[in-house]
């Protein structure tokens, strides 16, 4: 799929609002998927690889929220 194949609203403010909504949805989906993976016993490197980011990046983004939510996080051995 190329950029020409993506339907874009005629009004730039509508198009940009759609981008914001999609980013928020993507963040919510990522949060839920990372939490599910960690509750299932995945390690930080496994989650990072699945997301295509570094272990440090995924830990920085999600660790505090997961700890606050009572998720038991795996420690490196």
N, C-alpha and C positions, 0 to 999 in steps of 0.2 A: 504494500500500500504506500503510495507516495503522498506528499503534501497536497497535491492537486485532487486526490481522491477523498480528502476529508471535508465533509460539509462544514462550512463556516458561516455563522449568521452574518447578514449584511451590515448590521450595526456593530462597530468595534466594541462598544461597551457590553453588548450581549455576548460576543465572542470571548472577551476577557473574563466575564463572569462565569462562562462555561469552563474556562481553564481553571479558575479558582475552585469551582465546585468539583471538578475532576481531581485536582490535587488533594483536596480535603478527603474525598472518597478514597483515593489511593493511600493516603496516610492512615485512614481508619482501617482499611483492609490489611495494610502492613502491620499495624499494631495488633490486630486480632490474630493474624497468621503467626507473628513472632511469639505472641503469648501462647498460642496453641502449641507451637513447636517446643517452646521451653517447658511447658507443662508436660509434654510428651517425652521429655528427657534429652532433647537435642542440645548440643553444645553450641557455644558462641561461634566457633569456626564453621560448623555445619550450617547454621542460620545465615552467617555472612556469605558463605559460598552460594547458597540458594538465592540470595538477594543480589549477588554480584558486587558486594562491597567488602571492606576489610572487617575483621573481627572487632577492631577498635571502634570503627564507625557504628556498627550495629549495637555494640555495648554502650557507647556514649549516648546513642539515641533512645535506647529502650530500657536500660538497667534500672534507673530510678523508678520509672513507672511500674515495672514488673515487681520490684521489691515492695513498693507501696501497695501493690495489689496482692501481696502474699504469695508470689510465685517463688518456689524454691529453685534457686539458680545453681547450676553445676559449676564447680570450681575446677580449675585446671589441676591435673594430677602431677 
